Amino acid sequence: MKRRFIIFLLLFFSVNILWTQQHRGFKVVVKTNAGEIIPFYKESYALVVGVSNYTNGWIDLPNAVQDANDVGDKLEEFGFQVTRVMNPNSNDLRDALDDMVYNMGGPDDCLIFFYAGHGETITMENKTDEGYLIPSDAPTKEANERLFKRKAIGMFEISQNAKSVKVNHALYIFDSCFSGAIFSRLRASIPHAIMNSMANKTRLFITAGDKDETVPDISVFKQCLMNALDGDADGSNDGYITGSELGNFLYEKVINFSQGTQTPQYGKLRDPELSRGDFIFKVMRPTPPPPQPIVKRKQTPTYKPIEIKKVALDVLSNVEGATILLDNKELGITPGTITSIEGKHTIELRHPKYFPYRTDIDFTASMSKTFNVTLNKRIGLGKLKVISDITGTVIVDDILLGVTGQLLDYIRAGRRHIVIQPNIKMFGVIDTTIIIEENRVNKLAVNMGKGIGVGTKKDKTIDWNISSEPPGATVKINGKAVGKTPVLAKWEPGEVKLEISNEGYHSYSEIVSVTRYTHRVLAPYDTYLEVSCSPGSGMIYIDSESFGGVTSTLKSFKLKAGVHRVRIVPVMRAYKESRFNVELAPGEKKTKQVKFLPKSR
């Protein structure tokens, strides 16, 4: 059992739904006052998301991914271009929602978003309820509410997404559990003025149940909804299904079939301009084709069975573990081999830390048997707020970004060099580094402290804190050794020659001004790994990134000092791949000659 509600956000204006036998689905059109019917969409897009595997405290939902794929298959039958994202973490799901805004559709198109997975409701300080979608890596709110709110996708984000998508009509379907408090609930009678309902805008919401209700994994609501759209909800038998008729039908049927454990809710957005109309379905059942005349043949010809040819393709990438999709279906990870019938197919590679790659490819018997893709890494950004006792300017990597106390945005993630210059000269300059984490506000608290007055020449020194990465480096000031990092040196203000050296690293030497804090990162000497393989050649991956091919001739790779994971995949499939770890000290060179072992038969 799990708590799953289905919410329809019917973000449409004035539309009919026509059933057409040619399209095997619903076709949205506009009807003018003169009764003329006009086709509406040029293209139809869908983003389908399913989360079955949770990693941070939520129970798994075995049917969610299958439900999402079933919906995706059905939408493809209707002619939708479907993008599938399965078991996404928080970053993956937000990236997919961004992709909806910028890459799916234009002003003459329509869009459907479907989500199957956990949902949650949190009561805010103002006593209102806020719903959340739960990606695979989000914790429960009881375990860590702060991290929960950062990882989960709030309905306020979905609302902003709905306002930002560029399509004409968008439909959001949530097979998950959260409150429907953003709309006004209705128990309205069925409207009879169809054209009046069509002429005004509406935002109609339908949920599978009220908040805090428990809904089984296989939902009664879903089957009732399918029956309703087949025409069962047309209670007035006028050939139309209004949103109110649909809501009343589901309310009655779901309560009955669930024996009172589910109470569907429906209503309209709390907006006077978006709650005057009603959603309209035009019910038209397909007319069966006329019977074909029976033609008698003297003999039945025999046909040779069509031979279906399949082509195998090795998919390689600079990133190990990227998901391989063929025609929007997951088939494995890189490096991997996929097999498909001859013809044109769409191949796609995805990895949470890299931009996706997508292209069309013709599978033929004469095509190259290797497909190599280079994925571009996403640039992570973070924010920084410097808290100080004295107002000053903040310089990040030699670029002036703002002042202390101000939230500084769009800073690249990673180690950044920070200089804080006080507006009052009697206070010391801060010179340090900080690790900027992406997608969060990073805080740095400093105390500049009172320094030496301008023009003072008495015997006064500054407490100079000198540190390095790695620590333990020898420090010299004007040629005099003062200790190993981190070290506190008492020194008079002015310019001095600072030298920092450590075995295995390039030495640092520069004329600097004496400040309260100085931190320098030493660059290690180049380290190298030489690799060869036999028999044949192979693809080498170091720390999950592709470094190209290797052969029986030694090939040198320049690496950082430390421990590295190495994987070599032989080109000849009869041999096993080789995996090993190698530790390199700064300036060290190591050689590894790999001999592939044959696979057991």
ChimeraX attribute file (.defattr): number of C-alpha atoms within 10 A of each C-alpha:
attribute: neighborCount
match mode: 1-to-1
recipient: residues
	/A:1	9
	/A:2	18
	/A:3	20
	/A:4	28
	/A:5	33
	/A:6	24
	/A:7	26
	/A:8	20
	/A:9	22
	/A:10	20
	/A:11	20
	/A:12	18
	/A:13	22
	/A:14	22
	/A:15	22
	/A:16	23
	/A:17	20
	/A:18	17
	/A:19	19
	/A:20	14
	/A:21	13
	/A:22	8
	/A:23	11
	/A:24	13
	/A:25	16
	/A:26	18
	/A:27	17
	/A:28	19
	/A:29	18
	/A:30	17
	/A:31	17
	/A:32	13
	/A:33	9
	/A:34	6
	/A:35	9
	/A:36	9
	/A:37	12
	/A:38	11
	/A:39	10
	/A:40	18
	/A:41	17
	/A:42	11
	/A:43	17
	/A:44	23
	/A:45	22
	/A:46	25
	/A:47	23
	/A:48	25
	/A:49	27
	/A:50	26
	/A:51	26
	/A:52	21
	/A:53	20
	/A:54	21
	/A:55	13
	/A:56	13
	/A:57	14
	/A:58	16
	/A:59	12
	/A:60	16
	/A:61	19
	/A:62	13
	/A:63	16
	/A:64	25
	/A:65	23
	/A:66	16
	/A:67	22
	/A:68	24
	/A:69	22
	/A:70	13
	/A:71	19
	/A:72	23
	/A:73	14
	/A:74	15
	/A:75	19
	/A:76	15
	/A:77	13
	/A:78	16
	/A:79	14
	/A:80	19
	/A:81	17
	/A:82	23
	/A:83	18
	/A:84	19
	/A:85	22
	/A:86	23
	/A:87	20
	/A:88	22
	/A:89	20
	/A:90	19
	/A:91	16
	/A:92	19
	/A:93	23
	/A:94	17
	/A:95	14
	/A:96	18
	/A:97	18
	/A:98	15
	/A:99	13
	/A:100	24
	/A:101	17
	/A:102	12
	/A:103	12
	/A:104	21
	/A:105	20
	/A:106	19
	/A:107	13
	/A:108	14
	/A:109	18
	/A:110	25
	/A:111	25
	/A:112	20
	/A:113	21
	/A:114	22
	/A:115	26
	/A:116	31
	/A:117	31
	/A:118	28
	/A:119	24
	/A:120	23
	/A:121	21
	/A:122	17
	/A:123	11
	/A:124	9
	/A:125	7
	/A:126	6
	/A:127	8
	/A:128	12
	/A:129	17
	/A:130	18
	/A:131	23
	/A:132	24
	/A:133	25
	/A:134	29
	/A:135	32
	/A:136	26
	/A:137	20
	/A:138	24
	/A:139	23
	/A:140	18
	/A:141	16
	/A:142	9
	/A:143	11
	/A:144	11
	/A:145	14
	/A:146	12
	/A:147	13
	/A:148	19
	/A:149	17
	/A:150	14
	/A:151	22
	/A:152	26
	/A:153	21
	/A:154	19
	/A:155	17
	/A:156	13
	/A:157	13
	/A:158	15
	/A:159	11
	/A:160	10
	/A:161	15
	/A:162	21
	/A:163	13
	/A:164	13
	/A:165	23
	/A:166	21
	/A:167	22
	/A:168	17
	/A:169	24
	/A:170	22
	/A:171	16
	/A:172	20
	/A:173	20
	/A:174	23
	/A:175	27
	/A:176	26
	/A:177	31
	/A:178	29
	/A:179	25
	/A:180	23
	/A:181	17
	/A:182	17
	/A:183	19
	/A:184	16
	/A:185	17
	/A:186	13
	/A:187	12
	/A:188	11
	/A:189	9
	/A:190	17
	/A:191	14
	/A:192	12
	/A:193	9
	/A:194	15
	/A:195	16
	/A:196	13
	/A:197	21
	/A:198	22
	/A:199	17
	/A:200	16
	/A:201	20
	/A:202	25
	/A:203	23
	/A:204	26
	/A:205	25
	/A:206	26
	/A:207	29
	/A:208	29
	/A:209	28
	/A:210	19
	/A:211	23
	/A:212	13
	/A:213	16
	/A:214	16
	/A:215	21
	/A:216	15
	/A:217	15
	/A:218	14
	/A:219	16
	/A:220	19
	/A:221	26
	/A:222	16
	/A:223	11
	/A:224	19
	/A:225	19
	/A:226	12
	/A:227	14
	/A:228	19
	/A:229	17
	/A:230	14
	/A:231	19
	/A:232	16
	/A:233	25
	/A:234	20
	/A:235	16
	/A:236	11
	/A:237	11
	/A:238	10
	/A:239	13
	/A:240	22
	/A:241	26
	/A:242	23
	/A:243	26
	/A:244	23
	/A:245	22
	/A:246	24
	/A:247	25
	/A:248	21
	/A:249	20
	/A:250	27
	/A:251	23
	/A:252	13
	/A:253	18
	/A:254	24
	/A:255	17
	/A:256	14
	/A:257	13
	/A:258	15
	/A:259	10
	/A:260	10
	/A:261	16
	/A:262	23
	/A:263	21
	/A:264	24
	/A:265	23
	/A:266	26
	/A:267	23
	/A:268	24
	/A:269	19
	/A:270	14
	/A:271	12
	/A:272	10
	/A:273	12
	/A:274	18
	/A:275	18
	/A:276	17
	/A:277	23
	/A:278	28
	/A:279	26
	/A:280	22
	/A:281	21
	/A:282	22
	/A:283	22
	/A:284	16
	/A:285	13
	/A:286	11
	/A:287	8
	/A:288	7
	/A:289	6
	/A:290	6
	/A:291	6
	/A:292	6
	/A:293	6
	/A:294	6
	/A:295	6
	/A:296	7
	/A:297	7
	/A:298	6
	/A:299	6
	/A:300	7
	/A:301	6
	/A:302	6
	/A:303	6
	/A:304	5
	/A:305	6
	/A:306	6
	/A:307	6
	/A:308	8
	/A:309	12
	/A:310	14
	/A:311	16
	/A:312	18
	/A:313	17
	/A:314	16
	/A:315	20
	/A:316	24
	/A:317	24
	/A:318	21
	/A:319	27
	/A:320	19
	/A:321	18
	/A:322	24
	/A:323	19
	/A:324	25
	/A:325	19
	/A:326	18
	/A:327	15
	/A:328	18
	/A:329	15
	/A:330	16
	/A:331	14
	/A:332	17
	/A:333	21
	/A:334	21
	/A:335	21
	/A:336	17
	/A:337	17
	/A:338	15
	/A:339	13
	/A:340	16
	/A:341	15
	/A:342	15
	/A:343	12
	/A:344	13
	/A:345	16
	/A:346	14
	/A:347	18
	/A:348	20
	/A:349	27
	/A:350	21
	/A:351	20
	/A:352	17
	/A:353	16
	/A:354	16
	/A:355	15
	/A:356	16
	/A:357	15
	/A:358	14
	/A:359	9
	/A:360	12
	/A:361	13
	/A:362	12
	/A:363	21
	/A:364	17
	/A:365	13
	/A:366	7
	/A:367	13
	/A:368	11
	/A:369	14
	/A:370	13
	/A:371	13
	/A:372	13
	/A:373	16
	/A:374	13
	/A:375	18
	/A:376	14
	/A:377	13
	/A:378	12
	/A:379	11
	/A:380	15
	/A:381	16
	/A:382	19
	/A:383	19
	/A:384	22
	/A:385	19
	/A:386	22
	/A:387	17
	/A:388	18
	/A:389	13
	/A:390	20
	/A:391	17
	/A:392	22
	/A:393	18
	/A:394	24
	/A:395	17
	/A:396	18
	/A:397	14
	/A:398	11
	/A:399	11
	/A:400	13
	/A:401	17
	/A:402	18
	/A:403	21
	/A:404	24
	/A:405	19
	/A:406	14
	/A:407	16
	/A:408	19
	/A:409	14
	/A:410	13
	/A:411	18
	/A:412	16
	/A:413	17
	/A:414	13
	/A:415	13
	/A:416	16
	/A:417	17
	/A:418	21
	/A:419	22
	/A:420	25
	/A:421	21
	/A:422	21
	/A:423	13
	/A:424	12
	/A:425	13
	/A:426	14
	/A:427	20
	/A:428	22
	/A:429	23
	/A:430	21
	/A:431	19
	/A:432	19
	/A:433	19
	/A:434	15
	/A:435	13
	/A:436	21
	/A:437	18
	/A:438	17
	/A:439	14
	/A:440	13
	/A:441	14
	/A:442	17
	/A:443	15
	/A:444	13
	/A:445	12
	/A:446	14
	/A:447	13
	/A:448	21
	/A:449	13
	/A:450	12
	/A:451	19
	/A:452	17
	/A:453	10
	/A:454	8
	/A:455	6
	/A:456	8
	/A:457	10
	/A:458	8
	/A:459	6
	/A:460	12
	/A:461	14
	/A:462	17
	/A:463	16
	/A:464	18
	/A:465	19
	/A:466	23
	/A:467	22
	/A:468	23
	/A:469	14
	/A:470	15
	/A:471	15
	/A:472	17
	/A:473	22
	/A:474	19
	/A:475	25
	/A:476	17
	/A:477	16
	/A:478	11
	/A:479	11
	/A:480	11
	/A:481	12
	/A:482	14
	/A:483	15
	/A:484	19
	/A:485	21
	/A:486	19
	/A:487	18
	/A:488	17
	/A:489	17
	/A:490	15
	/A:491	16
	/A:492	18
	/A:493	18
	/A:494	9
	/A:495	12
	/A:496	16
	/A:497	15
	/A:498	19
	/A:499	19
	/A:500	25
	/A:501	19
	/A:502	21
	/A:503	13
	/A:504	17
	/A:505	18
	/A:506	16
	/A:507	16
	/A:508	15
	/A:509	14
	/A:510	10
	/A:511	12
	/A:512	12
	/A:513	14
	/A:514	23
	/A:515	22
	/A:516	24
	/A:517	18
	/A:518	20
	/A:519	18
	/A:520	17
	/A:521	17
	/A:522	19
	/A:523	16
	/A:524	18
	/A:525	18
	/A:526	17
	/A:527	20
	/A:528	21
	/A:529	18
	/A:530	15
	/A:531	20
	/A:532	22
	/A:533	25
	/A:534	16
	/A:535	17
	/A:536	14
	/A:537	19
	/A:538	23
	/A:539	20
	/A:540	25
	/A:541	22
	/A:542	21
	/A:543	15
	/A:544	18
	/A:545	16
	/A:546	20
	/A:547	15
	/A:548	14
	/A:549	17
	/A:550	21
	/A:551	17
	/A:552	16
	/A:553	13
	/A:554	15
	/A:555	16
	/A:556	16
	/A:557	14
	/A:558	11
	/A:559	19
	/A:560	19
	/A:561	18
	/A:562	11
	/A:563	13
	/A:564	16
	/A:565	14
	/A:566	17
	/A:567	21
	/A:568	24
	/A:569	21
	/A:570	25
	/A:571	17
	/A:572	14
	/A:573	10
	/A:574	13
	/A:575	17
	/A:576	17
	/A:577	21
	/A:578	17
	/A:579	14
	/A:580	12
	/A:581	11
	/A:582	13
	/A:583	13
	/A:584	17
	/A:585	17
	/A:586	19
	/A:587	16
	/A:588	16
	/A:589	16
	/A:590	14
	/A:591	14
	/A:592	14
	/A:593	13
	/A:594	18
	/A:595	17
	/A:596	21
	/A:597	14
	/A:598	13
	/A:599	10
	/A:600	7
	/A:601	4
